[in-house]
């Protein structure tokens, strides 16, 4: 199994844990991971055209 595949499994596991703990399903994020893969989704959210996504900035202080 490649490192990228391991990363995707980890991201999907963390998504499930977060959903169970918070009740928030994050459907857009899950769709992005399924369509683009976890690595590309992470790149898009962290260094995409808008730099940091709106959803991530809302999580901040």
N, C-alpha and C positions, 0 to 999 in steps of 0.2 A: 504494500500500500504506500502511495506517495505521500509526502508531507502535505501537499495540497488536499488530498483526500482526507487525511487525518484532521486537517483544519476544518474542513466542511462538516465532518462528523461532530467535531467539538462544538462548532457554531450551532448546529441543529440541536445538539443535546442541551446547550445553554439556553437556546430559545425555548425548549420544552420546560426546562426548570423555571425560567423567568415567567412563562405563561402560567405554570402551576402556582407559583408564589405570588404573583401579582394579579392574575386574571386577565392581563392584557395580551392579546394574541399576536400583535404586530404583523398583520396580514401583508402589508406592503413589503416589509423586510423579508418575510418568508418567501414571498413571490419573487423578490429580487434574487435571493439565494438559489431558489429552484431554477430560475431562468438564466442567471449569469454565473452561478457558482459563488461559493463563499469568498474566495480570494478576490474576484473582480468586484463583488458587492462591497467588500471592505475598502478596496481601492477607491471605488466610486464615492462611498460615503465619507471617507477621510481626506481624499485629495482630489475629488472630482471638481467640476467647474465652479461649484459654490464653496469649495474648500471643505467646510464642515457642515454636514446636513442640519437642517432646522430641527429635526427630531433629537439629534445629539445635543444641540445647544440648549434645548428645553430641559434636558436632564441636569444641566449644570446648576450651580448655586444661584 
